[in-house]
């Protein structure tokens, strides 16, 4: 294992103070300490929003909604276009802050900001395409149509692993759909949220006449999220995080008949068939399992390999893992940065201990000496079966490898977990590929052929089934979750016929 240690400060090795200053965050004061996963050091303190301040924030959002819903959608899209422009100008600086606060390697930090830019582009076009339907009426002289209208304030609760992109998936769509946004970022990554709000403020200033309270950011712990979920003034709660968090949020929102968009746990698998291109599969496996230090909801966690090629593939993966540079994510060449904190490292080590107890053979998965953060080498674990620990999601670079002999067995194993986010198969067999994508194939919201489960494009709806929550964000028709549907019938005749031939004469 080659370790990368920073030797000198260069453009990519600026101090935390320099990166904060470049993002307009100098001089922050508050009670909440923010620590960088790069070394565990405190890099700032930020003020917290008390839960009792949530009703006032919701009231501001409600007032903004009364004005914003009346703005034509293409004009609302102009604000998102300006946000995209500001993000393009700030990409390097915001990307560096993502690396500092979330521990992503440089290209992934920049890639996250690019996701924000991409969804802005998508939403600007969408602002002129909030299409409804015309529907044939069974009654003479009647016209029926279906339209979509703004829904109301949208609370967006995000996680540390994508500290800004997930907000943008929601905010760009919500804003063009006519909904104000209240953001509750992870308390592990508040700085990137504050920097993003500075960027949005520049776009709002250029826009000129947006209502006050259209976009707000509330920094705090679970109490903020709980208050937003319970507030009847919040029409939509879009929450990204653990299944445990979803179980707490969903019943509260449902009890008041609000709308929830849930993006929860993933325990994503890849099936590698005998016909697979192994060179391509290895590249896909390593990125999907190791990228973002295994802290993506779409990270590859289970590898289901045909017994005829299992030994060869494991051998190739062990060699690939041995070559991965682990270290400070700002350093050139680093591919594996730190876990978010020591607690995440401890959970990874506990999962590996349980895997050993359940018959697993562990390769890697060791803390890296000499580095000040929670750095751990990625682990490959050969498992005798899909045991209890394999069925759990551990947010870390652990890849469980299991064998199969029959295609149907592989698909059944793929589906035999509580989560249902992303999945994939590597095969050159057309029948296997189409069966995997069919009704008896993968039960996940995302299913890929000859690419990994991670790295979704914004053009497609993102989300999953089962304990993943069923929500959809980003592309396709995910915008409909941020609007209310209305069916309208217009009688332009001089008669009043009833539907279904009902007569009611008096």
N, C-alpha and C positions, 0 to 999 in steps of 0.2 A: 504494500500500500504506500503510494507516494503522497506525502503530506505537503500542503502548501502553507508556507509561513510568510507573512508580509515582511519585506525587507526594507522598504523605503516608502515614504508617503508620496504618492503620485496623484494624478487626476482622479483615479478611482479609489484612492485611499485617504480621502479627506477626513478630518475629524468630525465628530458628531456636531460640534458647534458650527462648523462651516456648512454642513449639510442643512442644519436647522435654519441658519441664516439665509441660505439660498432659497429656502421654501417659505420665507417670511415668518419664521417661528422663533426668532430671537426674543429673549426676555420673558418667556413664559413663566408664570408663577402659579402655584397651587399646592394642593395637599397630596395629589396622587402621583407616586413615582412611576416613571416609565423607564424600563430597562431594555437595553439592546441584547438580543440573543447572541450577537457576535462575541461578547465577552461578559455578559451579565451585569455590566456597569450601568448605573443610573445616568440617563442622558438628558432628562428633563423632568419637570413636575408640572402637572396640568390641573386646572380647576375642575371639580366634579359638579355635575348637576344633581341636586337632591331629587329624589322621587316625587316629593311634594310640589316640585316645579313643573311636573309633566302636564297637569291640567291647563296651566297658562300657555304652555307651548302648543297644546292641542287647540286651544281657543284661537291662538294666532293663526294656526294652520286652517282652521275653519273659516276665519275671516278672509284669508288669502284665497281659499277655495271659492268663496262667493264671487270674487272678482275674476279669478283665473279661468273658471269654467266657461265664462262668457267670451273669453279671448278666442278668436278663430284658431283652429288647430295648426294651420300653417304658420301663423304668427307665434304660437307656442314653440313650434319647431325651430324658429329663428333663435330662440334662447339656447336651445340645445346645440344648434350649429355654432353659436359663439362659444359655448362651453368646449366643443370639440377643438375649435381654434386655439383657445387658451391652453388646453391640454397638450396640443402639439407643441406649443411654445415652451411648456413647462415639463415636457416628457423626461428629459435627462435629470432634472432636479428632483421631480417626484419619484422617478424610478430609483434614484440613489437613496431617497428616504425609505422607500419600500424595503430595499436591501438592508438598511441600517436597523429598521424597526421590526421587520418580519424575518430577516435572515436569508432572504432569497439571493441566489447568485445574480450577478449584474444583468445578464440577458433576461432572466425571468422577471426581475424588477421592472425593466424596460418593457417587457412583454405584457406585464399587467397593465401598465399605462396605455399601451397600444390597444388592449381590449377596451379600455374606456373610450378611446378615440373611435374605434370601430363601431361600438354600440351607439355613439352619438351620430355617426354617419347613417347607421341603420334607422335610428329614430327620426332623423330629419326627413328622410324619404317617407317614413311611415306617417308623418304628420299630414301628408296629403293622401293617405290611403287607409283611413279608418273606415273602411267600407262596411255598409250594411247590405241588406237584401231587399229585393222586391219579390213578393210571393203571390202566386195566383189565388184569387179569392173564388170561392164556390158560389158567391152571390153576385147577381147581375148589378152593374153599376157601383161596385165596390173595389177599392184598391187596398192592398195590404203590404206593409213594409216593416222591415226590422232595422232599427238604428242603434247606435252605441253612444252613450253619454258619459261624461266624467263621473267618477265614483265618489271621490272624497279624499281626505288626507290619508296618506300611505306611510306607515311606519316601516322602516327598513332596519333590520337587526343583522349585523354582519359579523363574521368570524375573523380571527387573526390571519388565517392562511391566505386569504385574498382580501387584504384590508381595504382596497379601494375599488377593484373591478366589480365586485358583486353589488356594491352601492350603485355604481353607474348602470349596471344592467337594469336595476329597478328604477333609478331616478330618471334616466333618459326616457324610458317608456312612460313612467308615471307623469312626467312633466308634459310630454306631448299629448297625453291622454286627458290632461286637465286637472291632475291631482297634485297638491302640495306634498312635500316629502319631509318626514322627520327621521333623522338618522341616529341610530344608537350603534356606534361602532364597538368592536371588542375593546375591553379595557386593557388588553395587551398591546393594542396598536392605535392609540388615540391620535398620535402625531400625524400620521398619514391622512386621517380624517380631517383634522384641522387644516392641513395644507390644502386638501382638496376643496374645502370650503372657501379658502382664500382664492383659489382659482375660480370657483363658481362666482364669488363676489365680483371678480373682474368682469366675468361674462354678464352678470346682472347689471353692472354699471354701464356697460356698452349697450345692453338691451334697452334700458332707460325707464320703463314704466311697469316693471313687474311688482306685484303687491308685496308688502312686507310680510314676512313669515312664510314665504313660498318654499324655502328650503332652510331647515334648521338642523343643528347637530347637538345632541345631548350626550355628554361624556359621563359614564358611570357604570355601575355594576348591574347585577341581575335585577335589582329593584326598578331600574329605569325600564327595562324590557317588560317586566311584569306590569308596571303601571300603564305602559302603552297598550299591551295586550288587553287590559281590562277596560280601557277607556272607550265608551260608546261613540265618542267623537272621532275615533280612528276607524275609517271604513275598511282599510286593508292593512294586514300585518304580514309583511314578508320577512321571514326569519330563516337565517342560515346558521347551522350549527349541528350539535349532536342530536341523536335521537332522544336522549334524555331531556334536552331543552325543548324539543318539539312536543314531547308528551306533556310538558308543563304549559306550553303556550296554546296548543290547539284546543283543549277543552275550554279554556278561558275565552278565547275568541268565539268559539262555537256557541257558548252559553249565551252570548249577547247577539248571536246571529251576524257576527262580522265575517269577513272573508280572510282566510289565511292562505298564504303561499309558503309552503314549507320545503326547504332544501336541507335534508338531514344526512344521516350517515350513509356511507358507501363501503361495500366489501367486494371490490371489483375483481373479476376473474378474466383470464385469457385461456382459451382452449388452443392447444397447439397440436394440429393433426399430423399424420404421417407425411402428407404431401407438402407441408409448410416449407416456405423459403426460410431456412433457419438463420441465415445471415440477417435477413430483414427482421425476423422475430427477435433475435438477440438485441438489436438496436432498439426496437420498440419496447421490449421488456425492461431494459435498463433505464430508459428515460421514464417510463410510466411508473416503475417501482421506486426509483431513486430521486427523480426530479422533485424539487421543493422539499428535499429530505423526507420524502414519503408523506408529506403533510397536505396533500390535495385530497378533496373528497372523491376525486376520480383516480387516485393512485392505484396502481396494480398491487393487489394483496394476495391473490390466489392464482397459481399457475397450474393448469390441468393439462398434463402432457401425455401423449400416447406412449405406452410402455416401450414401444420399439425405438423411440428416439429420446427417451427420458435421460438416459445416462449421458448421451452426447450433449444434449442441451444444457444439462446441469454443469457439465465440464466447461462448456463455453461460457456460461454465466459466471462461474467462479473465477475464470480468467479475466473476464471483463470487469467484475467487481474489484478484483485485485489491482486494476489499473486506474481506478477512479480517484482523482485528486480530492481530498477532504480538507477543508480548512476555511479560513476567512473568505466569505463569499465575494468580497470586493477584489480579491487578488486575481490576477489573470490566470486562467486555466482551471480555477476551482469549479468543480461540478457538484459537490455535496457540501452544503453549509450546515449550520447548527439546527438542532431542534429548537423549538420556541423557548423552552426553559428547562430547568432541571427536573421539574415534575414530569414533563413529557419524556425525558430520558429515562426516568425511573419506571414509568409505565411500559416503555419499550423493553427494558431489561426484565421486568416482571413477566411480560408476555413471553419472552424467550425462555425464561425459567419454566413457565408452565408448558411451553411447547416441548421442552426436553422431557418434562415429566410425562407427557402424553406420547412419548416415543419419537420425538423429532430429533434430527441431526442438524445442528446449527453451524453454519459457516459465517463468520464475521459477527457483527452485532456487539462490538466491544467499544467502550469509551476510549476516546483518543487522548492520550496523555500529552501534556504540554500545551494544550489549547484551553483558553479560559472560559469558553462557553460550553453548552451541552452538545458537544460533538461526539457522534457515535458512528462507527463504520456500518454501512448497510449490511443487512443480514439476509442470507438465503437459508431456508429451513426445509429440509426434506422430511415430509410427514408421511406416516403410514396410512393415514386416512384423514378425512375432513373432521377433525376433532373439535372439542368445545372452543378452544382458543382460536382455531381457524375461522370459526363462525362469528367471532367477535371482530369488530373493527378496532385496530390499534393504530393511532395516528403517528406512524413512524415508518422508516424504510425497512419493513419486514416483508419478505416474499416467501410464502408457503408454497412448496412444490409437491404435487401429488400426481399419481399416474392413473391412466384409464386404458381400457381395452376396446370398448364399444362406444360409438358416437352418442347414442342415446344415454349411456351412462355418464358421459362427460357433460352433456346438457343438464341432466338431472342434478349432477354435483354442482354445476354452475348456479342453478336456481335454488339449491337447498340451503340458503342462508336467509336471515330476516331482511337484509337490505336488498334494494333493487335499483341502484343508480346506473352504473356503466358496465359494459361487458364487451368482449371481442373474441374473434376466432382467427387463427392463422391457418389457412388452407388454400390449396389450389383446386380443390374438388368443388365444382359448382353446386352439386347436390347438397353437400354439407353446408356451404355458405348460405344458400337460400333457405335450407331447413333451420339454420341458426337464426335467421331473420324472420321466420314464419311464426304462426300462432303456437306451435309446439316447441319453439326454440327459446331464446333468451327471454326472461320475464322482466328485463330491465328497461328503463326509459331510454337508454342509449345502448345501441348494439352496433358494433363495427366489424368490418371484415378486412383483414390484413393491415390494420393500424391498431395502435394500442387504445386503451380505454380513456386516456387522459389527453388534454389539449383540445377541448371542444371549440369549434368556431361559433361566433355570435349569430350567424345566420340561422342556426337551428335552435329549436326550443330546448332548453337545458333543464333536466330534472329527472326524477325516478319514481319508482313505485314502492309498495310495501312500506317498510320502516324508513325509506327515504322521504316519504311524506306526500308524494303525488303532485307537488307543485311544478310549475314551469316558468322559467325566466328567459330573458334574452330574445332570441329570434322567433321566426315563424309567426304564429298567431298568439304568442304569449301575451301580447298587448291586451287581449280581451280580459285578462284577469284584473286589469286596472280600470275597467269601465263597466257600466251597467247596461244590460240589453233591454231594449224596449220594442215591443211589437205594437204597431199602430194600424188601425183600419179606418179608412175614409169612405164614407158613403156619399157619392156624388150624384146619386139618382133621386128621384122623387118618391120612391117607395121605401119600405122598411122591412125587407125580408129577413127572416131569422135563419141562422145556420142549421144544418142537419134537417132541414125541412120542417122544423118546429112551427106550429101555428099557435098563436095566442091572441085571438080576436075578441074584442070587447066593444 
